Amino acid sequence: MKNQISKSKLHLAGLFLAAAMGALKAEVPVDFAKEVAPILTAHCTECHGPNVQKDKVSLQRRAHTLGVEGWRKVIEPGRPDRSRLLTMVAGPEAEMPKNAPRLSEAEVGILRRWIAEGALWPEDLVLKEKVQDGGDWWSLQPVKVVPVPGGAASHPVDAFLRGRLSVQGLDFSPPADRRTLIRRLSFDLLGLPPSPEEVAGFEADSRPDAYERLVDRYLASPRYGERWARHWLDIAHYADTHGFERDQKREHAWPYRDYVIQALNRDLPYDQFIREQLAGDVLAPEDRDAVIATGFLAAGPWDKVGHDETPSPVLKRGARADDLDDMVTQVITATMGLTINCARCHNHKLDPIPQSDYYRLWAVFAGTQRGERPLPTGGKLYGPVAKAPAPVQVLVRGNTESPAEPVTPGGLSCSGHAVPDFGNDATPEGERRRLLAEWIVHPANPLTARVMVNRLWHHHFGRGIVDTPSDFGRGGGAPSHPELLDWLAGELQRCGWSLKHLHRLLVTSRAYQQQSGTVHGASVDASNRLLWRMNPRRLDAESLRDAVLTASGCLNAAMGGPGYQDFTYQEAYAPIYQHVTADRPGLWRRSIYRFIVRTTPQRFLSTMDCPDPANLTPARLTTTTALQALSLLNNEFMLQQARHLARRIEQSPGAGASPEFHIQRAFELVLQRAPGAAELALARSVVDRDGLPQLCRLLLNANEFILVD
């Protein structure tokens, strides 16, 4: 009995102790930073944070929630039932969050307890929007090691594509004829049409490796670099003037353009290509080419008024902010395919990029200015000029007059492939850029190789495996063939980052060599995402102009040096550029060597969809307009070139022969084929009535000339 009483007392004592412990635990106040802040950040601050305050409600600071400075009061400390915040997120009248799941009972309970306890909130704790969770996004995952379906016996590109086609009951179209194939390859790799003699030679070449020999010859041509440099310069939004209202000339921007051409021609490994463009002056300060490469960082527009001429410090800070944004956006978009500029004013709405990461990239370029700099062994370059880096702070809403917390140089935390820390405030300007370059080309970076091979695919097949070449985030497209994309990305690294190796791999595939005119897969895959046929494409503006000059025999093949200026120039506060007709050999160089004016587009090329150099252009628009047809038919350049083409034909060997000879030669020079019987008869009637120049004019307007099958 005694033992039973003792046990009972012990049991009661235990209950009292447990109750006391529970009461003690209940008295521990809610930890705002650990319990409340994550709830508000996850559900509320996207619409009521530092960058958006709908309905005049801000949850950035405690004072804002209490209704100071014009904000709407949403919290009554100690009185949860009278706090508008709880009314909005709990109970039958709950309206928030909009278009998202409601808060759980546990979350509402934490908020209720916190308010009841007095809504304690550290003064120095400012809430921001949530950072998107990107841990599962495909492009941020490591590049997978993918075996080629069927092993080494088949072409790897075809093996991957055939696997998807077979699932849909499809297969490749028949091979294209040789004339179509050489024309396609010549425009793709060189940006120029083949000569009639080249076409005849290829058609007559019976060797089993005739096509592979042709590929190698074109890749070894200096015209290859001229063609593919244009694609890179689109991404770099290169031009030879500043832009903005004081669109003055940059007399020494062209060395960077020549660097890109030469680097591609010598097949500079792509990782080194990136290193040199970001930090060549640091890696090899005595190497002229390496220093010139950094012109990439200054290729975009620059506001002379905002930097040099305005007396307003606010406008100067704004111009500098735009300059840094341009550098950061260009570097990350070109190399990693992320829309980093979306994080200038707030955390990225789609991708896992916090605003602080964006400004850490600003800090990389905090000492990078634009201007003219001397080159080793003489000459000048318009490029980056190193200064002492200024401290960088996150800007609330991107406003230069609202600085917040300071940041140090760094990269994007979402990539996860290497530590994205590039020093501190004392790290020299050049070293910051070098560290960024090494981080971008790190072998484990999941984006750099994927983005580049996708760009090559886009230009060869007309559409990328990811159809948004500069957006591999959630706002971009999904890969049509993810395993193939990863295999190609791995292959780029396995071959020592050789772009020519990748070109050769793509253009020797059966997929690339198939016909474009078949329709057997249209009912299953109308957009041809599975590549059951080749995509026909219209010539881009520069290739069209260069093809006209090639056909007429006027193309000036001189390489390098200052660009040709097809305009008159009048110095004024806003310089006046008036374009003229290219009517002499100095203006008949390839379009890659054109002196590009930002604010005064060349009308003929712009009509043919030449992009605005103020913008990054990863994929050009292809439109069909009446202005294009009228320009091709009536533009003075086209009329002159039609006359030059007729003169070339009349002065060629056999010029004294019949009109049929002239007609045949016109077809060969423009379309790389002989006319059919009906075409010959129709062309003869045109020549007899209107003369040979009129026939040449019509041929230069033919769809067959402008489109590549």
Secondary structure, 3 states (H helix, E strand, C coil): CHHHHHHHHHHHHHHHHHHHHHHHHHHCCCCHHHHHHHHHHHHCHHHHCCCCEHHHCCCCCHHHHCCHHHCCCCCCCCCHHHCHHHHHHCCCCCCCCCCCCCCCHHHHHHHHHHHHCCCCCCCCCCCCCCCCCCCCCHHHCCCCCCCCCCHHHCCHHHHHHHHHHHHCCCCCCCECCHHHHHHHHHHHHHCCCCCHHHHHHHHHCCCCCHHHHHHHHHHCCHHHHHHHHHHHHHHCCCCCECCCCCCCECCCCHHHHHHHHHHHHCCCCHHHHHHHHHHHHHHCCCCHHHHHHHHHHHCCCCCHHHHHHCCCHHHHHHHHHHHHHHHHHHHHHHHHCCCHHHHCCCCCCCCCCCHHHHHHHHHHCCCEEEEEEECCCCCEEEEEEECCCCCEEEEHHHCCCCEEEEECCECCCCCCCCCCECCCCCCCHHHHHHHHHHHHCCCCCCCHHHHHHHHHHHHHHCCCCCCCCCCCCCCCCCCCCHHHHHHHHHHHHHCCCCHHHHHHHHHCCHHHHECCCCCCCCCCCCCCCCCCCCCCEECCHHHHHHHHHHHHCCCECCCCCCCECCEEEECCCCCEEEECCCCCHHHCECHHHECCCCCCCCHHHHHCCCCCCCCCCCCCCCCCCHHHHHHHHHCHHHHHHHHHHHHHHHHCCCCCCCHHHHHHHHHHHHHCCCCCHHHHHHHHHHHHHHCHHHHHHHHCCCHHHHEEC
